[in-house]
C-alpha cells in the first residue's frame, strides 16, 4: 500500500505544512493496530514517487509518502541468499547524541550524555 499526504486544506486551499507529519502519525497508529492483530508493518521510502502517482492516478495536491508492506512475518528460509545475509547482518544505529539536542542545534542533550 501507499501512504499519501493531502498537501492543501479542503476548506480554504491553504498549504498543509503538517501533511507529512499527519501521515506519519496515522501510519504509526496503523502499526500499533497491526501489531495488536499479529501483523507486521514495514514502511519504505525507496520507491519511485512519480511512477506511483502515475500508476495509482494520485491527483495533484497529494503526495505519495511511503510504500508500506503489511502482513504476517515470513521465515528466513523463504529469503534469497542476498536477503538472508542482509537479514542476519549485525545492525548498527546512530548514537542518540547525534540527533537528540538540547539548548541549541548539534549540542547533545544531557538526557543522552548523562551529563548535568
TAMONOR-V39957 format. One record per residue. N is the residue number from 1. OMEGA is omega in radians with two decimals (NA if undefined). BURIAL is I if it has 16 or more other ideal C-beta (glycine too) atoms within 10 Angstrom, else O. D_LAST is the distance of its C-alpha to the last C-alpha in whole Angstrom. Layout:
{{N:OMEGA:BURIAL:D_LAST} {N:OMEGA:BURIAL:D_LAST}}
This chain:
{{1:3.06:O:46} {2:2.92:I:44} {3:-3.04:I:41} {4:3.12:I:42} {5:3.03:I:41} {6:-2.94:O:43} {7:-3.09:O:42} {8:3.10:O:44} {9:-3.13:O:44} {10:-3.02:O:48} {11:-3.08:O:48} {12:3.11:O:48} {13:3.13:O:47} {14:3.11:O:44} {15:3.05:O:41} {16:-3.08:O:39} {17:3.11:O:36} {18:-3.03:O:34} {19:-3.10:I:37} {20:3.05:O:35} {21:-3.13:O:32} {22:3.11:O:35} {23:3.11:I:36} {24:3.12:I:33} {25:3.13:O:33} {26:-3.14:O:36} {27:3.04:I:36} {28:3.10:O:33} {29:3.06:O:35} {30:3.12:I:38} {31:3.11:I:36} {32:3.14:O:35} {33:3.12:O:39} {34:3.13:I:40} {35:3.12:O:38} {36:-3.13:O:39} {37:3.13:O:43} {38:3.12:O:42} {39:3.09:O:42} {40:-3.13:O:40} {41:3.10:I:39} {42:3.10:O:38} {43:-3.11:I:37} {44:3.12:O:38} {45:-3.04:O:38} {46:3.07:O:40} {47:-3.08:O:43} {48:-3.08:O:46} {49:3.12:O:45} {50:3.13:O:48} {51:3.10:O:50} {52:3.12:I:49} {53:-3.13:I:50} {54:-3.07:O:53} {55:-3.06:O:54} {56:3.09:O:52} {57:-3.12:O:54} {58:-3.05:I:50} {59:2.99:O:51} {60:-3.13:O:50} {61:3.09:O:47} {62:-3.13:O:45} {63:3.04:I:43} {64:-3.06:I:43} {65:-3.09:I:39} {66:2.93:I:39} {67:-3.06:I:42} {68:2.98:I:41} {69:-3.13:O:43} {70:3.13:O:43} {71:3.13:O:45} {72:-3.11:O:45} {73:3.12:O:43} {74:3.11:O:46} {75:3.14:O:46} {76:3.13:O:45} {77:-3.11:O:49} {78:-3.10:O:50} {79:2.99:O:47} {80:3.14:O:49} {81:3.14:O:48} {82:-3.13:O:46} {83:3.09:O:44} {84:3.11:O:44} {85:3.11:O:42} {86:3.14:O:40} {87:-3.08:O:39} {88:-3.11:O:39} {89:3.09:O:36} {90:-3.14:O:33} {91:3.07:O:30} {92:3.11:O:27} {93:3.04:O:25} {94:3.06:O:22} {95:-3.13:O:19} {96:3.14:O:16} {97:-3.11:O:14} {98:-3.09:O:18} {99:3.06:O:18} {100:-3.00:O:15} {101:3.09:O:14} {102:3.12:O:12} {103:3.10:O:13} {104:-3.11:O:16} {105:-3.14:O:18} {106:3.03:O:17} {107:-3.08:O:13} {108:-3.12:I:12} {109:3.03:O:9} {110:3.11:O:6} {111:-3.11:O:9} {112:-3.14:O:11} {113:-3.11:O:9} {114:3.09:O:7} {115:3.11:O:4} {116:NA:O:0}}
